[in-house]
Amino acid sequence: MLADDHVLVRSGLRMLIEAEPGFEVVAEAGDVRETLRTVRARKPGVLVLDLMMRGGSSLTAIPEFLAASPRTAIVVLTMESEPDFARAALGAGALAFVLKEDAATELLEAVRAAAQGHRYLSPQLGARIAAEPDASARTRDGLTHRECEVLGLLALGHTSEEIAHRLALSTRTVEAHRSHIRGKVRRGSRAELTAYARALGLVD
């Protein structure tokens, strides 16, 4: 099953996967809720999942997908190359994490490994994770160190573009962090997030 909110991306992935003997795309979805409904109904062997879709954070929904279909192996396919995302996805129950830029060479290998119950991580990302300290040891209320940084700057009134510049990230990555923060803390408005950041001691 393919879950991505871009029809052209799903079309390309379908062509790539179905060109491989023994693989068949049995369903597609374009947002988190549709993904959950379809996983529950079709129970695919493997779910290829984009982290950023309409309807919430795919990352925080991974446990829901697995509860709906425990035997479905989840392969995350994303543009987000920060190690925190990979750690969080694998920690939530995904078996594989592949960057979209490497999909042509690595996705089929990841799908094959996940279908057999094995983990797979993009080699370039694996090297970064090995070289960087594990952020999971520095969390507050389930937020990673990077998410705490983003939340603190949001509470101070900075825009996503300003946060991206300060933290040397892409704006898209900051938006991904914002989405995951909202999903984890169950707060959506800036006022609610600011109050939450103050409660955590992230801002004065």
C-alpha positions as CSV (number, residue, x, y, z in Angstrom):
1,M,0.0,0.0,0.0
2,L,1.2,3.5,-0.8
3,A,0.4,6.5,1.4
4,D,1.5,9.9,0.0
5,D,-0.5,13.1,-0.6
6,H,1.0,13.6,-4.1
7,V,-0.7,11.7,-6.8
8,L,2.4,11.9,-9.1
9,V,4.6,10.5,-6.4
10,R,2.2,7.5,-5.9
11,S,2.1,6.9,-9.6
12,G,5.9,6.8,-9.8
13,L,6.2,4.5,-6.8
14,R,3.5,2.2,-8.2
15,M,5.5,1.9,-11.5
16,L,8.7,1.2,-9.6
17,I,7.2,-1.4,-7.3
18,E,5.0,-3.3,-9.7
19,A,8.0,-3.6,-12.1
20,E,9.4,-5.9,-9.5
21,P,8.3,-9.6,-9.8
22,G,6.1,-10.6,-6.8
23,F,5.1,-7.1,-5.8
24,E,1.7,-5.6,-6.2
25,V,0.3,-2.3,-5.0
26,V,-3.1,-3.2,-3.5
27,A,-4.2,0.3,-2.3
28,E,-3.3,4.0,-2.1
29,A,-4.2,6.8,0.2
30,G,-3.6,10.5,0.3
31,D,-4.0,11.5,3.9
32,V,-3.6,10.1,7.4
33,R,-7.3,9.3,8.1
34,E,-7.7,7.6,4.7
35,T,-4.5,5.7,5.3
36,L,-5.9,4.4,8.6
37,R,-9.2,3.4,7.1
38,T,-7.5,1.6,4.2
39,V,-5.0,-0.2,6.4
40,R,-7.8,-1.4,8.6
41,A,-9.8,-2.6,5.6
42,R,-7.0,-4.1,3.4
43,K,-4.4,-5.1,5.9
44,P,-1.5,-4.8,3.4
45,G,1.7,-6.7,3.9
46,V,3.7,-3.5,3.6
47,L,2.8,0.1,3.9
48,V,5.0,2.7,2.2
49,L,4.3,5.8,4.2
50,D,5.2,9.5,3.7
51,L,5.8,11.4,7.0
52,M,4.1,14.6,5.8
53,M,0.5,14.3,4.6
54,R,-2.8,16.1,5.1
55,G,-4.8,15.2,8.2
56,G,-2.1,15.2,10.9
57,S,1.3,13.7,11.5
58,S,2.0,10.3,9.9
59,L,4.7,9.7,12.5
60,T,2.5,10.0,15.5
61,A,-0.1,7.8,13.7
62,I,2.2,4.8,13.2
63,P,1.0,3.1,16.4
64,E,-2.6,3.5,15.1
65,F,-1.7,1.9,11.8
66,L,-0.1,-1.0,13.6
67,A,-3.0,-1.4,16.0
68,A,-5.3,-1.6,12.9
69,S,-3.1,-4.2,11.2
70,P,-0.4,-5.6,13.4
71,R,1.2,-7.7,10.6
72,T,1.6,-4.7,8.3
73,A,5.3,-3.8,7.9
74,I,5.8,0.0,7.7
75,V,8.4,1.5,5.4
76,V,8.8,5.3,5.9
77,L,9.7,7.1,2.7
78,T,10.4,10.8,3.2
79,M,12.4,13.9,2.4
80,E,13.2,14.5,6.1
81,S,16.8,13.5,6.6
82,E,17.2,14.5,10.2
83,P,18.2,11.5,12.4
84,D,15.5,12.4,14.9
85,F,12.8,11.5,12.4
86,A,14.3,8.1,11.7
87,R,14.8,7.4,15.4
88,A,11.2,8.4,16.2
89,A,9.7,6.4,13.3
90,L,11.6,3.2,14.1
91,G,10.8,3.7,17.8
92,A,7.1,4.0,16.9
93,G,7.2,0.7,15.1
94,A,8.3,1.3,11.5
95,L,10.7,-1.3,10.2
96,A,12.4,0.8,7.5
97,F,13.3,4.4,6.8
98,V,14.2,5.5,3.3
99,L,14.9,9.0,1.9
100,K,12.9,9.9,-1.2
101,E,16.1,11.0,-3.0
102,D,17.3,7.4,-2.7
103,A,14.0,5.7,-3.5
104,A,15.0,4.5,-7.0
105,T,17.9,2.5,-5.5
106,E,16.8,1.6,-2.0
107,L,13.0,1.4,-1.8
108,L,12.6,-2.1,-3.2
109,E,15.4,-3.4,-0.9
110,A,13.6,-1.7,2.1
111,V,10.2,-3.1,1.1
112,R,11.7,-6.6,0.7
113,A,13.5,-6.4,4.0
114,A,10.4,-5.1,5.9
115,A,8.2,-7.8,4.3
116,Q,10.5,-10.4,5.9
117,G,10.4,-8.6,9.3
118,H,13.9,-7.1,9.0
119,R,14.8,-3.4,9.6
120,Y,16.3,-1.2,6.9
121,L,17.8,2.2,7.2
122,S,19.2,4.4,4.4
123,P,23.0,3.9,4.6
124,Q,23.7,7.7,4.5
125,L,21.3,8.3,7.3
126,G,22.6,5.3,9.3
127,A,26.1,6.9,9.2
128,R,24.7,10.2,10.5
129,I,22.9,8.5,13.4
130,A,26.0,6.6,14.3
131,A,28.0,9.9,14.4
132,E,25.4,11.9,16.3
133,P,24.3,11.5,20.0
134,D,21.0,9.9,20.5
135,A,18.4,12.6,21.0
136,S,16.0,10.2,22.6
137,A,17.9,10.4,25.8
138,R,17.1,14.1,26.0
139,T,13.3,14.3,25.7
140,R,10.6,16.2,27.6
141,D,7.0,14.8,27.5
142,G,7.9,12.7,24.5
143,L,9.4,15.6,22.5
144,T,12.9,15.2,21.1
145,H,15.6,17.8,21.7
146,R,15.1,19.3,18.3
147,E,11.3,19.5,18.8
148,C,11.9,21.3,22.1
149,E,14.1,23.8,20.2
150,V,11.4,24.4,17.6
151,L,8.6,24.7,20.1
152,G,10.6,27.2,22.2
153,L,11.2,29.4,19.1
154,L,7.6,29.1,18.1
155,A,6.5,30.3,21.5
156,L,8.8,33.3,21.2
157,G,6.9,34.3,18.0
158,H,9.3,33.2,15.3
159,T,8.0,32.1,11.9
160,S,8.9,28.8,10.4
161,E,11.3,30.6,8.0
162,E,13.0,32.3,10.9
163,I,13.3,29.1,12.8
164,A,14.7,27.3,9.8
165,H,17.4,30.0,9.4
166,R,18.3,29.9,13.2
167,L,18.6,26.1,13.3
168,A,20.1,25.7,9.8
169,L,17.1,23.6,8.6
170,S,14.9,23.7,5.6
171,T,11.5,25.4,6.1
172,R,9.8,22.1,5.2
173,T,11.7,20.3,8.0
174,V,10.6,22.9,10.5
175,E,7.0,22.4,9.3
176,A,7.4,18.7,9.8
177,H,8.6,19.3,13.3
178,R,5.6,21.6,14.0
179,S,3.2,18.9,12.7
180,H,4.8,16.2,14.9
181,I,4.8,18.5,17.9
182,R,1.0,19.2,17.5
183,G,0.4,15.5,17.2
184,K,2.3,14.6,20.3
185,V,1.1,17.3,22.6
186,R,-2.5,17.5,21.2
187,R,-2.4,21.3,21.0
188,G,-2.9,23.2,17.7
189,S,-3.0,26.9,18.2
190,R,0.0,29.1,18.8
191,A,-1.5,30.3,22.1
192,E,-1.8,26.7,23.3
193,L,1.7,25.8,22.1
194,T,3.1,28.9,23.8
195,A,1.4,28.0,27.1
196,Y,2.7,24.4,26.8
197,A,6.3,25.7,26.1
198,R,6.1,27.8,29.2
199,A,4.9,24.9,31.3
200,L,7.9,22.9,30.1
201,G,10.3,25.8,31.0
202,L,11.3,26.3,27.3
203,V,10.6,30.0,27.5
204,D,10.5,32.5,30.4
